[in-house]
Amino acid sequence: MARLDTFPVSFKVAGRAILIVGGDEEALAKARLAVKTSAEVRVFAHAFEADFAGLGVNLFARATQLSDFDNAALVFIADHGPEGERARAFAKAAGVPINEVDVPENCDFYTPAIIDRAPISIAISSEGAAPVLARLVRARIEAVLSPRLGAIARLAGAMREKVAAALTDGVARRRYYEALVTSPAVEAAVDAGRGEAEAERLLGAHADAEAEGGAGVVWLIGAGPGAEDLLTLRAQRRLQEADVIVHDQLVPSAVIEMGRRDAERISVGKAKGHHSFSQAQINTLIVRLAREGKKVARLKSGDPMVFGRAGEEIAALRKAGIAYSVVPGVTSALAAAADTATPVTLRKVSSGVVFATAHGADNAELAHWASLAQSGLTLGLYMGKSIAAKVAGDLLAHGLSATTPVGIVVNAGRADKVLYSGTVGAMAEDTIDFADGPAIIFIGHAVASGDWAQAAEIAPDIKRIA
């Protein structure tokens, strides 16, 4: 595993000075960054080519002196000539950390891409290797953070004494602050100038809950098909709030690790032919955890409401009087459609799509599927890899044309996905050497409109194409 060559910290500069050596545009860029802090910013140069007006910095039209480095916190050197070398020597003598612009080997520290929501700050650093990438990452994070984040952070700080007095338990206090900083009602109240009143109202509700012994909750969360960047923002927030993460076997570790570090992880791995936990045991587990006052993230592959047995868990929670909510996820069939640009509904071709599980399908269901496919609907079959040939043969026996297009995606939504294309007749020949992993089988004429790895036409025999 690659290790960081720098240790990320927030450096205290209050009451101290930040020195900038140079008068060009590089120096100006560092000055604009430095004035975001409360430090005194001093700029040294014989000539100021850039316009520093309006920044509130102190300009010194001379070379640096050793005494200038007294009480300096940081030094930025944008002059790469003799004056820069002089300043670097003084900084070394004074023990002040140096950043020489675009000269990583002369840097004691690197300037990260910074997201400023004072008092909240987020820094993204590439250790000087890829500053453009760091800025792109910053832009993505900026897009999901509320501009009111800083105001909410200041509100949280102002509530510390009241919270300490009202909530005696550390877990209860943490839950209050989590609710405070994620509540849309608090954000709206901050906008309207009523932030403190809403924060106090929320505190009262949490104090009442603590007095009653604490109320647990279960969130049934869809983890999507496996790629962590397909997880929803709501799912990420719930994982960060959860005390316990109860997860299925197919949920990748990268998604589970999005939870809090101190959250308990419980695997209830259920795979074909091996169930470490029965469904009844899982139901009992999540009810027990919630009754203990814990916030439970029940993390399921795909979408909880699509072949995720969420209905049984919801019934158990309702019976026990446990609060719950559902966080949707990208179900595997939709990920497979996206992987192959397959329009499962297509005007004048397919007026609808049916998702079904191939395992356990009886004769009546197969006859119904054949009728639906003949009428133009697209079938999306889950859990049918081991019986694909049998299903295809049964569909043929119920009248489905052997030339009906088929597309199969194994490990949909993941980097290791594998695609197959062909016809129902070819699939019935049982010649597919399937890759490991769950599969989605699409059947219907809309499949032919998908992007099946440069196949100009549906191949006469099904084959692996990617």
C-alpha positions in Angstrom: 0.0 0.0 0.0 1.3 3.5 -0.9 2.1 5.7 2.0 1.9 9.4 2.4 5.2 11.4 2.4 3.5 14.3 4.2 1.3 14.4 7.3 -1.8 16.5 6.8 -2.3 19.0 9.6 -3.9 22.4 10.1 -1.2 24.9 11.0 -2.0 27.7 13.5 -1.1 31.1 12.1 -3.2 33.4 14.4 -1.1 36.2 15.8 1.8 35.4 13.5 3.0 36.4 10.0 3.0 34.7 6.6 5.9 36.0 4.4 5.8 36.0 0.6 8.9 36.7 -1.3 8.3 38.0 -4.9 6.2 40.5 -6.6 4.8 38.6 -9.6 1.6 36.7 -10.4 2.8 33.6 -8.5 3.4 35.7 -5.4 -0.1 37.3 -5.8 -1.7 33.8 -6.0 -0.1 32.9 -2.7 -1.1 36.2 -1.2 -4.7 35.6 -2.1 -4.5 32.3 -0.3 -2.7 33.7 2.8 -5.3 36.5 3.3 -8.0 33.9 4.0 -6.3 33.4 7.3 -6.0 35.8 10.3 -2.2 36.0 10.0 -0.4 39.3 9.0 0.7 38.9 5.4 3.9 40.5 4.4 5.2 40.6 0.7 8.8 41.4 -0.1 10.0 42.4 -3.6 12.2 45.1 -5.2 9.4 45.6 -7.8 5.7 44.6 -7.6 4.7 43.5 -11.1 1.3 42.2 -10.0 -1.5 44.3 -8.5 -1.7 43.6 -4.7 -4.2 46.5 -4.2 -7.2 45.7 -2.0 -5.8 42.5 -0.5 -4.9 44.0 2.8 -1.3 42.8 2.7 1.8 44.7 3.8 4.2 45.4 0.9 8.0 45.8 1.5 10.0 47.1 -1.5 13.2 45.5 -0.4 15.0 42.2 0.2 14.2 40.2 3.3 16.3 40.5 6.5 16.8 37.8 9.1 14.7 39.9 11.6 11.7 39.7 9.2 11.4 36.0 10.1 10.8 36.6 13.8 7.3 35.3 14.6 6.8 34.1 11.0 4.6 31.0 10.7 5.2 30.2 7.0 7.2 31.5 4.0 6.2 31.3 0.4 9.1 32.0 -2.1 8.0 33.0 -5.6 11.3 34.6 -6.5 13.6 32.0 -7.9 16.7 34.2 -8.1 19.2 35.5 -5.6 16.5 37.1 -3.4 14.7 33.8 -3.2 17.9 32.0 -2.2 18.6 34.7 0.5 15.1 34.3 1.9 15.4 30.5 1.9 18.6 30.7 3.9 17.0 33.1 6.4 14.0 30.9 6.8 16.1 27.8 7.4 18.1 29.7 10.1 14.9 30.9 11.8 13.3 27.4 11.6 10.3 28.7 9.5 8.7 26.2 7.1 9.2 27.0 3.4 7.2 26.6 0.2 9.1 27.5 -2.9 6.5 27.8 -5.7 6.8 25.0 -8.3 10.1 23.7 -6.8 8.9 20.6 -4.7 12.4 19.6 -3.7 12.8 23.0 -1.8 9.5 22.7 0.0 9.0 21.8 3.7 5.2 21.9 3.0 2.9 21.9 0.1 0.0 24.2 -0.6 -3.2 22.1 -0.8 -6.3 23.0 -2.8 -8.5 24.5 0.0 -12.2 24.5 0.5 -13.0 27.4 2.8 -16.2 27.2 4.9 -14.6 28.9 8.0 -14.3 27.6 10.6 -14.4 24.4 8.5 -11.6 23.9 6.0 -10.9 21.0 3.7 -7.5 20.6 2.1 -6.7 18.3 -0.8 -3.0 17.7 -1.4 -1.1 15.7 -4.0 2.3 16.4 -2.3 3.1 18.7 -5.2 2.8 15.9 -7.8 -0.5 16.7 -9.4 -1.9 20.1 -8.3 -4.4 20.2 -11.2 -5.9 17.0 -10.0 -6.1 18.3 -6.5 -8.0 21.3 -7.8 -10.4 19.1 -9.7 -11.1 17.0 -6.5 -11.7 20.3 -4.6 -14.3 21.3 -7.3 -16.1 18.1 -6.9 -16.3 18.4 -3.1 -17.3 22.0 -3.3 -20.3 21.0 -5.4 -21.8 18.8 -2.6 -21.1 21.1 0.3 -23.6 23.6 1.4 -22.4 27.2 1.4 -23.9 27.5 4.8 -21.6 24.8 6.3 -19.4 27.4 8.1 -22.4 29.1 9.7 -23.7 25.7 10.9 -20.3 24.9 12.3 -20.2 28.2 14.2 -23.7 27.4 15.5 -22.5 24.0 16.7 -19.7 25.7 18.5 -22.0 28.1 20.2 -24.2 25.3 21.4 -21.4 23.3 23.2 -22.1 24.4 26.8 -25.9 24.0 26.4 -25.4 20.5 24.9 -23.0 19.5 27.6 -25.5 20.5 30.2 -28.6 18.9 28.5 -27.1 15.6 27.3 -25.1 13.5 29.8 -24.2 10.7 27.4 -21.4 11.0 24.9 -23.3 9.0 22.3 -26.3 11.2 22.7 -24.2 14.3 22.2 -22.7 12.9 19.1 -26.1 12.1 17.7 -27.3 15.6 18.4 -24.4 17.2 16.6 -24.9 14.8 13.6 -28.6 15.8 13.5 -27.6 19.5 13.8 -25.2 19.6 10.9 -27.3 17.4 8.6 -30.8 18.8 9.3 -32.5 20.7 6.4 -34.6 22.5 9.0 -31.5 23.9 10.7 -30.0 25.0 7.4 -33.3 26.8 6.5 -33.3 28.4 10.0 -29.8 29.6 9.6 -30.8 31.3 6.3 -33.7 33.0 8.1 -31.6 34.1 11.0 -33.3 31.6 13.4 -30.5 29.1 13.6 -30.0 29.2 17.4 -33.7 28.8 18.1 -33.9 25.7 15.8 -30.7 24.3 17.4 -32.3 24.6 20.8 -35.5 23.0 19.7 -33.6 20.1 18.3 -31.6 19.9 21.6 -34.8 19.6 23.5 -36.0 16.7 21.3 -32.7 14.9 21.9 -32.8 15.5 25.6 -36.3 14.0 25.7 -35.1 11.0 23.7 -32.2 10.5 26.1 -34.5 10.6 29.1 -36.6 7.9 27.5 -33.6 5.7 27.1 -32.7 6.6 23.5 -34.5 5.6 20.3 -32.8 3.4 17.8 -33.5 3.4 14.0 -32.8 1.2 11.1 -31.9 2.5 7.6 -32.2 0.0 4.8 -29.6 1.3 2.4 -28.9 0.3 -1.2 -25.2 0.0 -1.8 -25.6 -0.2 -5.6 -24.0 -2.8 -7.8 -20.6 -2.5 -6.2 -18.8 0.6 -7.5 -18.5 3.0 -4.6 -19.0 6.1 -6.8 -22.6 4.9 -7.5 -23.5 5.2 -3.8 -26.0 8.0 -3.2 -25.1 11.1 -1.1 -27.8 10.2 1.3 -26.4 6.7 1.7 -23.0 8.2 2.5 -24.5 10.4 5.1 -26.4 7.6 6.8 -23.2 5.4 6.8 -21.4 8.2 8.6 -24.1 8.4 11.2 -24.5 4.7 11.9 -23.4 3.0 15.1 -23.6 -0.4 13.4 -23.3 -1.5 9.8 -25.0 -4.8 9.0 -23.9 -5.7 5.5 -24.4 -8.4 2.9 -21.6 -10.4 1.4 -21.8 -8.7 -2.0 -21.3 -5.2 -0.6 -17.6 -4.3 -1.3 -15.3 -3.3 1.5 -14.8 0.1 -0.1 -18.5 0.9 0.5 -18.4 -0.4 4.1 -15.4 1.7 4.9 -17.4 4.8 4.1 -18.9 4.4 7.6 -17.5 5.9 10.7 -14.2 4.3 11.9 -15.7 3.4 15.3 -18.9 1.9 13.8 -19.4 -1.8 14.5 -19.4 -4.0 11.3 -21.5 -7.1 11.2 -21.4 -9.4 8.1 -24.6 -11.3 7.5 -23.1 -12.8 4.3 -25.7 -14.7 2.3 -24.3 -16.4 -0.9 -25.8 -19.1 -3.0 -25.6 -22.4 -1.2 -24.2 -20.8 2.0 -26.1 -18.6 4.5 -24.2 -17.6 7.6 -27.3 -15.9 8.8 -30.9 -16.9 8.1 -33.3 -14.1 7.2 -35.1 -14.7 10.5 -31.7 -14.2 12.4 -31.1 -11.0 10.4 -34.5 -9.7 11.4 -33.9 -10.5 15.0 -30.5 -8.9 14.9 -31.5 -5.5 13.5 -34.5 -5.3 15.9 -32.2 -6.0 18.9 -29.6 -3.5 17.8 -32.3 -0.8 17.4 -33.8 -1.6 20.7 -30.4 -1.0 22.2 -30.8 2.6 21.0 -28.3 2.2 18.1 -28.5 3.7 14.6 -28.3 0.7 12.3 -27.3 0.8 8.6 -28.7 -2.3 7.0 -26.5 -2.2 3.9 -27.8 -4.3 0.9 -26.3 -4.8 -2.5 -28.2 -3.0 -5.3 -31.6 -1.6 -4.2 -33.2 -2.8 -0.9 -36.6 -3.0 -2.5 -35.5 -5.1 -5.6 -34.9 -8.7 -4.6 -33.3 -7.5 -1.4 -35.9 -9.1 1.0 -36.4 -5.7 2.5 -40.1 -6.4 2.8 -39.5 -9.1 5.4 -37.1 -6.9 7.4 -39.6 -4.0 7.3 -42.4 -6.2 8.5 -40.2 -7.3 11.5 -39.3 -3.6 12.3 -43.0 -2.6 12.1 -44.0 -5.4 14.4 -41.4 -4.3 16.9 -42.3 -0.7 16.7 -38.8 0.3 15.4 -38.4 3.5 13.3 -36.9 2.8 9.8 -36.4 4.4 6.5 -35.3 3.2 3.0 -32.4 4.7 1.1 -32.6 3.6 -2.6 -29.7 2.3 -4.5 -28.8 1.5 -8.2 -30.2 -2.0 -8.8 -28.0 -4.3 -10.9 -30.3 -4.4 -13.9 -30.1 -0.6 -14.3 -26.3 -0.7 -13.9 -26.1 -3.4 -16.6 -28.3 -1.3 -18.9 -25.9 1.7 -18.3 -22.8 -0.4 -18.8 -24.1 -1.5 -22.3 -26.1 1.6 -23.2 -29.1 -0.7 -23.6 -32.4 1.2 -23.6 -34.6 -1.3 -21.8 -37.6 0.7 -22.9 -37.5 2.0 -26.5 -40.2 3.8 -28.5 -41.8 1.5 -31.1 -39.7 -1.5 -29.8 -40.1 -2.0 -26.1 -42.9 -0.3 -24.2 -41.8 -1.6 -20.8 -39.4 -3.7 -18.8 -40.0 -6.6 -16.3 -37.5 -7.5 -13.6 -37.8 -11.0 -12.3 -35.7 -13.7 -10.6 -35.0 -16.7 -12.8 -34.6 -19.1 -9.9 -37.8 -20.9 -8.9 -39.8 -19.7 -11.9 -42.6 -22.1 -12.6 -44.3 -23.1 -15.9 -46.9 -20.4 -15.6 -44.3 -17.7 -15.1 -42.2 -18.8 -18.0 -45.3 -18.8 -20.3 -46.0 -15.3 -19.1 -42.4 -14.1 -19.7 -42.5 -15.6 -23.2 -45.7 -13.7 -23.9 -44.3 -10.5 -22.6 -41.1 -10.8 -24.6 -43.2 -11.6 -27.7 -45.3 -8.4 -27.1 -42.1 -6.3 -27.1 -41.3 -5.9 -23.4 -37.7 -6.4 -22.2 -37.0 -9.0 -19.6 -34.3 -8.4 -17.0 -33.6 -11.7 -15.2 -31.7 -11.8 -11.9 -30.0 -14.9 -10.4 -30.2 -17.0 -13.6 -26.6 -17.7 -14.5 -26.6 -21.4 -13.5 -30.0 -22.1 -15.2 -29.6 -19.8 -18.2 -29.7 -22.6 -20.7 -32.8 -24.2 -19.1 -34.6 -20.8 -18.9 -33.9 -20.2 -22.6 -35.1 -23.7 -23.6 -38.3 -23.3 -21.6 -38.9 -19.9 -23.2 -38.5 -21.5 -26.6 -40.9 -24.2 -25.6 -43.5 -21.5 -24.8 -43.2 -19.9 -28.2 -40.5 -17.3 -27.9 -38.6 -16.9 -31.1 -35.1 -18.4 -31.1 -33.8 -15.2 -32.8 -34.9 -13.0 -29.9 -31.8 -11.0 -28.8 -30.1 -11.7 -25.5 -27.5 -9.6 -23.6 -25.8 -10.6 -20.3 -23.7 -8.6 -17.9 -21.8 -10.2 -15.1 -20.6 -7.9 -12.3 -22.7 -5.0 -13.6 -21.4 -1.5 -12.6 -18.0 -2.7 -11.7 -14.6 -2.5 -13.3 -14.4 -6.2 -13.8 -17.7 -6.5 -15.6 -18.0 -9.1 -18.4 -20.5 -8.9 -21.3 -22.1 -11.6 -23.5 -24.5 -11.2 -26.4 -26.5 -13.5 -28.6 -29.9 -15.0 -29.0 -32.3 -17.0 -27.0 -31.6 -20.0 -29.3 -27.9 -19.7 -28.8 -28.3 -19.4 -25.0 -30.3 -22.6 -24.9 -27.3 -24.5 -26.3 -25.5 -24.1 -22.9 -22.2 -23.0 -24.3 -21.5 -20.0 -22.1 -18.4 -20.1 -20.0 -19.6 -17.5 -17.4 -17.2 -15.3 -15.5 -17.5 -15.3 -11.7 -20.0 -12.9 -10.2 -23.7 -12.1 -10.3 -25.3 -11.8 -13.7 -28.2 -9.9 -15.3 -29.8 -11.5 -18.4 -31.6 -9.1 -20.7 -34.0 -10.7 -23.2 -35.9 -8.7 -25.8 -35.6 -6.8 -29.1 -34.4 -3.6 -27.3 -31.2 -5.4 -26.4 -30.1 -5.2 -30.1 -30.0 -1.4 -29.7 -27.4 -1.6 -26.9 -23.6 -1.2 -27.2 -22.4 -4.8 -27.0 -18.7 -4.3 -27.4 -18.6 -3.2 -31.1 -20.8 -6.0 -32.3 -22.4 -4.7 -35.5 -25.1 -7.3 -35.3 -26.2 -10.0 -32.8 -23.8 -12.9 -33.1 -25.2 -16.3 -34.1 -23.6 -17.9 -31.1 -23.3 -16.3 -27.7 -19.8 -15.4 -26.8 -17.7 -13.4 -24.3 -17.0 -10.0 -25.9 -15.3 -8.0 -23.1 
